[in-house]
């Protein structure tokens, strides 16, 4: 790709980002707050390390 074409593509990409940044951010925020994404990214049940379970049973 010629350098002038590459520079033009970068300028167009930056211009589109500036123009549509608010829309892109709103869509990204809506996707991140959706129930599917919160279910995927939510932490699972915290598991205790194996040695803690054995050590707590020794003293009782």
C-alpha positions in Angstrom: 0.0 0.0 0.0 1.4 3.4 -0.9 2.2 5.7 2.0 -0.1 8.5 0.8 -3.0 5.9 0.7 -2.1 4.7 4.1 -2.0 8.2 5.5 -5.4 8.9 3.9 -6.9 5.8 5.5 -5.6 6.8 8.9 -7.0 10.3 8.5 -10.4 8.8 7.5 -10.4 6.3 10.4 -9.6 9.1 12.9 -12.3 11.3 11.4 -14.9 8.6 11.6 -13.9 7.8 15.3 -14.3 11.5 16.2 -17.6 11.7 14.4 -19.1 8.5 15.8 -17.3 8.2 19.2 -20.4 8.9 21.2 -22.5 6.4 19.4 -19.9 3.7 19.6 -19.4 4.3 23.3 -23.2 4.2 23.9 -23.4 0.8 22.1 -20.4 -0.5 24.0 -21.9 0.6 27.3 -25.3 -1.0 26.4 -23.5 -4.3 25.5 -21.5 -4.3 28.7 -24.6 -3.8 30.8 -26.6 -6.5 29.1 -27.7 -9.5 31.1 -25.7 -11.9 29.0 -22.4 -10.0 29.5 -22.9 -9.6 33.2 -23.6 -13.3 33.5 -20.4 -14.1 31.6 -18.2 -11.6 33.5 -19.6 -12.1 37.0 -17.4 -14.0 39.4 -18.2 -17.5 40.2 -18.4 -19.0 43.7 -15.2 -18.2 45.5 -13.3 -21.5 46.1 -11.1 -22.0 49.1 -7.7 -23.4 48.5 -7.4 -27.1 49.2 -5.0 -26.6 52.1 -7.4 -24.4 54.0 -10.1 -27.0 54.0 -7.7 -29.6 55.4 -6.2 -27.3 58.0 -9.6 -26.2 59.4 -10.6 -29.9 59.9 -7.4 -30.7 61.9 -8.1 -28.6 65.0 -11.7 -29.6 65.5 
